[in-house]
């Protein structure tokens, strides 16, 4: 598994409450939902690093 960094985020309690509900609605953890939202925004803006080519040469 890839190394993962952590960081602290301070947010308005209303935003956290809405985020928790959104995560529950989509059957994700709050952490998973935050990562999903950020990754999707980065992808839409073309700022997500390109994935490294797979080392699988079985095709």
Secondary structure, 3 states (H helix, E strand, C coil): CCCCCCCCCCCCHHHHHHHHHHHHHCCCCHHHHHHHHHHHHHHHCCCCCCCCCCCCCCC
